[in-house]
């Protein structure tokens, strides 16, 4: 309170907004210190990169024109004519990839450290929903420059959505805005990318961050068993300053990547051109794509691709419901099966991604 | 049945001596026919005794018969299905079965025609003598002189051919008799090519069949069977290196390596059924059929009347004929490989013009290469240079156009296309320079940003240490 009274403007704001509970939270929030503390930084890093995405995305909107006739040219204009346009677009693309990478690390660290245990089930559920939303961001954003690779990757990606039993055809038409990938698909993806997904993400992210503040950082069971009194540090300013160091390093890395490896534009999409050889999706979809490629045409009486899509769908539901399925962790017992499943999934994703790149 | 046929065959073999006698008599008869044929032509053909008119009464009389309705069509019922030619020849084996074996791939056989439709006779007869009775239309193996008419009895008949392929031309036979081959055949030369020399016999494939000897990629080898055979061509006193030369040409490369079926092979310049060496006056028409703009510019150039006066063969004076290489800029100017100096000497205005034109093209190439190297460097560094590449493509098109405009042999005309080309190349060059400058700016900007970020990180680190100092 003393700090607030020192600053007149803060008092003025506090009187009107009632910031006391927030200030109290920041003052009291503590972060446990143990051998796994490093993993706490990845959530903040993902959030930082999300903010970079929002900022650069908003800047790109100033010049981007979402139609089959103008999209490619407008991105070309951004890359060549707009002052620092190349920087904004390259950072947006690189940051998207880094954000998804950080999200993978954050999600698997939370999973393996069992941070989804009660009372943090909903934190996990909102986090997984955010993961799905981010994948949708990646899929929709990839098409927006309307280049050849993006066009055909979207065609293949939406075809896969089309094999979902019962609702597949509807899903394909819903995503494409028709039977084929056209300018209509581009406009639709643009709508998803800049309106629907950001709205959903903002809402769920708010809930997610609020839940993190409400329940505080989870201490892994292994640490809890070994140490009675876990040491802590203040979130503000100690942890936040460390976070800021990480963010600055990430910013430096983004600047270097953008300056040294500007994101390529490729060739403009031509719906009548033959598909280029070796179309691959972005790296974060590659494990699923590769799995579908390797499946035989029929497994028992089901088409291999349909079965693959079904298994991934069930896998997503399983992943979402993990906190409710892992009964032993709920009871506070030592649990190995879910750890094993997590490691297997991680190894599977890594192996399939590598195979996908090499093949 | 089989035993009967074999006995029949053996008895036929036993009568081979009689057959030999018959063949000798036929040969003598053929010689007399040829003589009388030529005589008839001379009498009715007009000014050129070597040219055979397809409507000539002598030819009409000499035709073996009217086109035959396919054997399987003209018969009916059980008898209609019989084809004793095929049945017997298949069983005879060896060279007598070869026609039947080859016929499986034959376009005629595939369209329902069989032996008797060309050779006559009665394929429904079990008895060989009756089946191959000349009174039943059997004509046996035609002599080389007879072959064009033998094939032409159907292929020259528009009414008949319409039933099989309405798009097919029916003037092959007429054309053939206008060719060197046809003319020499009429004069009694049995070595010249006839229909079967190129299309084969019994196993005749459609022209569109890639295995056909007359499919575009096979034509040169087919012609080369005779024309690249030194011994075979000796009596004609013509070169026999055309195939070898053509195979080293830009046209062969396009046709055989790039599988570009529009690239010319022998028949595209010489014709096929009416094959003749293109004369001096028609060479430009032959080349100009594809290279239209060059031919048009050449016709308007001062070279055209000069070449006509000297009797020179236009395009081939500089480009050659069979061994036409990809044209290079070295052909222009006054250097060692320049074709201009073959006619023009130092001191002549044309000599000076050739030198100037070469300098103009060289300057254009130099500007374009420099711009390309610069833009490529910027592209390798990750810069977005699609607009510069667009300009480069435009400059490249203008260079190609300038190389075509050379055929005007006019410095002024060339200048009109070279100047905009050089301007475009310079524009691309400027864009490349700007891209590299931008690259430098980005790198410097990155270095400055990283220094600021590094200092900020150090500041944060020191701040953390300060607030976490024991007793702080």
Interface residues (C-beta under 8 A of the other chain):
Chain A: X76 X79 X80 X86 X87 X233 X237 X238 X241 X242 X244 X245 X248 X249 X251 X252 X255 X256 X259 X260 X261 X262 X264 X265
Chain B: X382 X383 X384 X386 X387 X442 X443 X445 X446 X449 X450 X453 X454 X456 X457 X460 X461 X463 X464 X467 X468
